[in-house]
Amino acid sequence: MLFHKVPRFIDNVEVNMQYNLIWVTVFVIGFFVISYSLGHIFALISAYTLERIVILFLNYPSVFLEMNYKIRNKYMDKQITKNIARIHEIDVWIVYWLCWPHSLTLEFLNFTPFVRHVLKTIDESVWTLVDKKYAYVFGSQRRDINPRSWFELMEHFVLTHNTGASSRMYNYLTIYGFFRNMSLVLYLCGLVGFYHVFFHDISYLHEHIIALSLSLIFASVLFLLFGFTKFWRRYSQEVIVSFIFTEMESDGTQKNNKRD
């Protein structure tokens, strides 16, 4: 009888191991699928909110990279007035107040000299080379179309004909996307912390710990916001400068990229 029970016991163990292996596999696959989906969801939300706020107060990097500080000061005086008027629009109002730390920080930044450390410019001699190269490649003047359109044309040209610059652009794209998404995630964590502080009874000690944690979280949120702005600008700089050094043969193939 003993020898008859052992195989049954071994069979049960093997069956349990198989079930456990199946559940572990399902869990791992589900974890990666959910993480991947959440990553895309946060990327879409942050692009619609944080990126939109940066554009609202600082404009696209392809715009402010071309402005010297005197021109930008005159431009921003009009832009700030225009933005304040736009805040009353329902969609802008919602985005503005949903991400109020980002909005108020960037709005305040525009009135301080520190904005120069966030918004760098490209020298006029470089833009002269860009205009010559743009006219040669596309057969038209860069200033005849809006900054977003000519930047997209240059971006596509560099991605198609300059593999070295493409890898650097991808690195900047990954970094600024990470900073943007993490700024949103930490901000949401901070809101959850605020909820626990104001709607739950907590001890005096825990209150101070949570207050310190929230301060660090919101400091990190703003740090990530400026990191996002910096690497978005670096991405745009890479596109603009690499465009000058990207050449192609008459048949459209890559010729020689001296910058690489």
C-alpha positions in Angstrom: 0.0 0.0 0.0 2.8 2.4 0.8 4.3 2.0 -2.7 0.9 2.7 -4.2 0.5 6.0 -2.3 4.0 7.5 -3.1 3.3 7.9 -6.9 -0.1 9.6 -6.1 1.7 12.0 -3.8 4.3 12.8 -6.4 1.6 13.3 -9.0 -0.2 15.8 -6.7 3.1 17.7 -6.2 3.7 17.8 -9.9 0.2 19.0 -10.6 0.5 21.8 -8.0 3.9 22.8 -9.4 2.3 23.0 -12.9 -0.6 25.1 -11.6 1.8 27.4 -9.7 4.0 27.7 -12.8 1.0 28.7 -14.9 -0.1 31.3 -12.3 3.4 32.8 -12.0 3.6 33.0 -15.8 0.2 34.7 -16.0 1.1 37.1 -13.2 4.4 38.0 -14.9 2.8 38.5 -18.3 0.0 40.5 -16.7 2.4 42.6 -14.8 4.3 43.6 -17.9 1.2 44.2 -19.9 -0.3 46.5 -17.2 3.0 48.3 -16.7 3.3 48.9 -20.4 -0.2 50.1 -20.7 0.1 52.4 -17.6 3.3 53.8 -19.1 1.5 54.8 -22.3 -1.4 56.2 -20.3 0.9 58.4 -18.2 2.8 59.4 -21.3 -0.4 60.6 -23.0 -1.6 62.4 -20.0 1.7 64.1 -19.3 2.0 65.1 -23.0 -1.5 66.7 -22.9 -0.9 68.5 -19.5 2.7 69.1 -18.7 4.0 69.5 -22.2 1.1 71.8 -23.0 1.8 74.0 -19.9 5.5 74.3 -21.0 4.4 75.4 -24.5 1.9 77.8 -23.0 4.4 79.7 -20.9 7.8 79.1 -22.7 6.7 78.1 -26.2 8.3 75.4 -28.3 12.1 75.0 -28.0 12.4 75.7 -31.8 10.9 79.1 -31.1 12.8 80.3 -28.0 16.1 78.8 -29.2 16.0 81.5 -31.9 15.2 84.4 -29.7 17.8 86.6 -28.0 16.9 87.9 -24.6 15.8 91.4 -25.7 13.5 90.0 -28.4 12.2 87.4 -26.0 11.4 89.9 -23.3 9.3 91.9 -25.7 7.7 88.7 -27.0 7.0 87.3 -23.6 5.3 90.6 -22.4 2.7 90.0 -25.2 2.7 86.2 -24.7 2.1 86.4 -20.9 -0.9 88.8 -21.5 -2.2 86.4 -24.1 -1.8 83.4 -21.8 -3.5 85.1 -18.9 -6.4 85.7 -21.3 -6.4 82.1 -22.5 -6.5 80.7 -18.9 -10.2 81.6 -19.0 -10.7 79.1 -21.8 -12.2 75.9 -20.3 -9.6 73.4 -21.6 -6.6 75.7 -20.7 -8.2 76.5 -17.3 -8.6 72.8 -16.5 -5.0 71.9 -17.4 -3.7 75.0 -15.6 -5.3 74.2 -12.3 -4.9 70.4 -12.5 -1.2 70.9 -12.6 -1.0 74.1 -10.6 2.6 73.6 -9.2 3.9 73.4 -12.8 1.8 76.3 -14.0 2.5 78.7 -11.2 6.2 77.9 -11.2 6.6 78.6 -15.0 4.4 81.7 -14.8 6.5 83.1 -12.0 9.7 82.1 -13.8 8.8 84.4 -16.7 9.1 87.4 -14.4 12.5 86.6 -13.1 16.0 86.7 -14.6 16.3 82.9 -13.9 14.4 82.3 -17.1 17.7 82.8 -19.0 19.1 79.7 -17.3 16.2 77.6 -18.5 15.8 79.0 -22.0 19.1 78.9 -23.9 19.5 80.4 -27.4 21.4 79.4 -30.5 23.9 81.9 -31.9 22.7 83.9 -34.9 25.6 82.6 -37.1 24.3 79.1 -36.6 20.9 80.2 -37.7 22.4 81.7 -40.9 23.9 78.3 -41.7 20.5 76.6 -41.0 18.7 79.0 -43.3 21.2 78.3 -46.1 21.0 74.6 -45.7 17.2 74.7 -45.4 16.9 76.6 -48.7 19.3 74.2 -50.4 17.4 71.0 -49.2 13.8 72.1 -49.4 14.0 74.9 -52.0 12.1 77.4 -49.8 12.7 79.8 -47.0 12.5 78.6 -43.4 10.8 81.7 -42.2 7.9 81.3 -44.7 6.3 78.6 -42.5 5.6 78.4 -38.8 8.4 77.1 -36.5 6.6 73.8 -35.7 6.4 72.9 -39.4 10.0 73.7 -40.4 11.2 71.9 -37.3 9.3 68.7 -38.2 10.8 68.8 -41.7 14.3 69.2 -40.4 13.7 66.5 -37.8 12.5 64.0 -40.4 15.4 64.9 -42.7 18.0 64.2 -39.9 16.3 61.0 -38.8 16.3 59.7 -42.3 19.9 60.7 -43.3 21.9 60.9 -40.2 22.1 57.7 -38.1 24.6 59.1 -35.6 22.4 62.1 -34.8 19.3 59.8 -34.7 20.8 57.8 -31.8 21.6 61.0 -29.8 18.1 62.3 -30.5 16.6 59.1 -29.3 18.6 59.4 -26.0 17.3 62.9 -25.5 13.8 61.8 -26.4 13.9 59.0 -23.8 15.3 61.2 -21.1 12.9 64.1 -21.5 10.0 61.7 -21.8 11.1 60.0 -18.5 11.4 63.3 -16.7 8.0 64.5 -18.0 6.2 61.3 -17.0 7.9 61.0 -13.6 7.0 64.6 -12.8 3.4 63.7 -13.4 3.6 60.4 -11.4 5.2 62.1 -8.4 2.7 64.9 -8.6 -0.1 62.4 -8.3 1.6 60.8 -5.4 1.8 64.2 -3.7 -2.0 64.7 -4.2 -2.6 61.3 -2.5 -0.4 62.5 0.3 -2.4 65.7 0.7 -5.6 63.7 0.8 -4.3 61.6 3.7 -3.1 64.7 5.6 -6.4 66.6 5.3 -9.0 63.7 5.4 -7.4 61.2 7.8 -6.5 61.4 11.5 -2.8 61.0 11.9 -0.5 61.4 14.8 1.7 64.4 15.3 4.8 62.5 14.4 3.3 61.1 11.3 2.1 64.5 10.3 5.6 65.9 10.3 7.0 62.9 8.4 4.3 63.3 5.8 4.8 67.1 5.5 8.5 66.5 5.0 7.8 63.8 2.4 5.4 66.0 0.6 7.9 68.8 0.5 10.5 66.5 -1.0 8.0 65.1 -3.5 7.0 68.6 -4.8 10.6 69.7 -4.9 11.3 66.6 -7.1 8.3 67.4 -9.2 9.7 70.8 -10.1 13.2 69.4 -10.5 11.8 66.9 -13.0 9.8 69.7 -14.8 13.0 71.7 -15.4 14.8 68.5 -16.4 12.1 67.8 -19.0 12.4 71.4 -20.3 16.2 71.1 -20.5 16.4 67.8 -22.4 13.5 68.8 -24.7 15.6 71.9 -25.5 18.7 69.6 -26.0 16.7 67.4 -28.3 15.7 70.4 -30.4 19.3 71.7 -30.5 20.5 68.4 -31.7 18.0 68.4 -34.6 18.9 72.0 -35.6 22.7 71.6 -35.4 22.8 68.1 -36.9 20.7 69.4 -39.8 23.6 71.6 -40.9 26.1 68.7 -41.0 23.7 66.1 -42.6 24.4 65.7 -46.3 22.9 63.3 -48.9 23.7 62.3 -52.4 21.5 63.2 -55.3 19.7 59.9 -55.0 18.7 60.7 -51.4 21.1 58.3 -49.7 23.3 59.3 -46.8 26.6 60.8 -47.9 28.8 62.0 -45.1 28.0 63.3 -41.7 31.0 65.2 -40.5 29.7 65.8 -37.0 29.7 62.0 -36.4 
